[in-house]
Amino acid sequence: MVNCTEGTHQAPFHRPGEGSLAPASHAAQCDGIPGGKELPIELCPDFTAFCSAYRLIYLRYSQVRLRCQDATQLVVDGALAELARNWQAALSSPCLPAVAWETLTGRVGARIRKPDFLRLLLSEQQADAVILRHRLGLELRDVAQIMGVPQPVIIGQLRWARSAVQHAAIAR
């Protein structure tokens, strides 16, 4: 996975011209990924690696938020296709996972008509951290990586969220 939580972009993905091997064919590398046919051939291995690393957790997160398997697939595939269209810009961003996370959560949020309890009480980032950490059981470092923010920020968000939930429970 990408580690940009310390403020630097340290992607394990090869950039074009930096020793990546050209795939045997465009179809072999790109046809099985959302938006892959739109990618230049030299970007396909990078995008495929990103999808391999993040797609499953995106599906799990989206399933929790949307509670509909069909919508989950459509939203995640749409987010990854959008990311593919903007892949060059995403690769050159300070933090690729943050760009991808924003793309995903924007699409998920657009599908939800009525906010859930967490979103009524917490910020988007706090609610997402709670879902990833407590609902999906991810380690703090993984939550930070997926969201593209420093781990201390996630720790602070989770502490604030715990406090807000406790105060809401007392007020009831």
N, C-alpha and C positions, 0 to 999 in steps of 0.2 A: 504494500500500500504506500501511498504518498505520505511523506512526513513534512508538512509545512507548518506544523503547530508551533515551531520555535521562531517563526517569522521568515524562514527561508524556504524556498521551493526546492525540495530534493526528490524529484521524481525518479523512480527507477525505470521509467519508460524511456526508450531511445527516441531521440529527436532526429528528424531527417538529416542525413549526412553525418551522424555521430556514431557510425559503426553498426547501424541497424541493417539487417539483411533484408534485401528486397524479397517479398513473397513470390512464390512460384507463379501465382496468378491472382488477379484481383478477386475472383470468385472464391478462391481457397481461403482468403483472409477476411473478406468484407461482406460477403453475401448473407452470412448468418447473424449479423448484428444490426440493430436498428439504425437506419441512416447510413449504413456502411457503404452502400453503392454510391453515395454522394461524396465519399472521402477520396482524396488523391491516394494512389496506391501506397505511397511511402508512409502515410499516416495510419494505415489500417492496423499494423501490428501494435502500435501504441494504443489505439482506441480499443482494440480487442482485449488488450491487457487490462485497460481501465475497466471495461465492462465485466471482465472475469473477476476482478477484485471487488467491484461495488454493486453489481446488478442484484445479487441475492439479498443483500441488506436493504437495498432500495425497495425491492419487492416486499420484504417483511415489514419495513416501516410503512409503506403505502397501504398494505393490507390492514395494519392497525388503524390507520387514519381513515381509510375509505370503507372498510368492512365489506368489500365487494371484489371478488377475484377478477371478474371481467374488467372492472374499472381499474383495478390495480395494474393489470397487464398493460392496458392502454396508456395509462399515465406514465408508467416507467418506460415503456417503449417510446412514447412521445418525448419524454424528457431526454432519453439517450439519443434519439434522432435529432432533437434540437441541439444537443451538445455536439453531435457529429457535424452538424452544419457550421458550428462555431468553434470547431476543434482547434484550429490554428490559434485563434485568440485565447481560448481556454488554456492551451499549452504555454502561452507566453504570459499568462496572468501570474500574479504573485503566489496564488494558491489554487491549483487546479481543482482539488476536492471542494473548495468553497464555492467555486463557480458552478460545479456540477450539483452541489447540494441546493444552491439557490434555484437552479433550474428545476430540480425535482420538486422542492417544497412549493415553488410557485405554481406548478401544475397541479399538485395535490390540493393546495389551498383553493384553487379555482374550481375544483370539483365539489367542494364542501359547502353546503347551503347554510347550515347551522353550526356554529362553533361548539366544540365539546367543552366540558368542564375545565380542562387544563387551559384551553385557549381563552376562556373567559377570565381566568385568574392570573395567568402567566403571560410573559412575552412569548413570541413564536420560538425564539432560540431556547428559552427555558423549557417550554413544553416539549420541544424536539429532544432536548437533552434528557428529559425525564423519560420519554418514550424509549429512546435508544438505550439508556442505562438500566432503567427499572422494568420496563415492559419487555424489551428484547434481551436484556441481560448482558449487554456488552460491557467490556472493560472501559475504564475512563479514557485510556489512551486511544482506544478504538473509536469511541464517541467523538473525541477531539479530531481524530484523523478524518472521519467520515464527514463531519460538519466543516472541517477546514479551519478550526479555531484552536488557539493554544489550550492545553489541558488545564492550566489554572483558571481560565475563563469558564470552562465547563464545571470545574469544582465550585466556583462561585455561583454559577447559575443554578446548580443543583442545591446548594445550601439555601439560596434565596427561595427557590421553589418549595423546599421542605418547610421553611418558615411560613411562606404564604399559605400553603395548604393547611398547616397547623392552625394558623390564625383564622382561616376560613371555617375550619371545623369547630373552633371554639365559639365563633360568632353565630353559629347555627343554633 
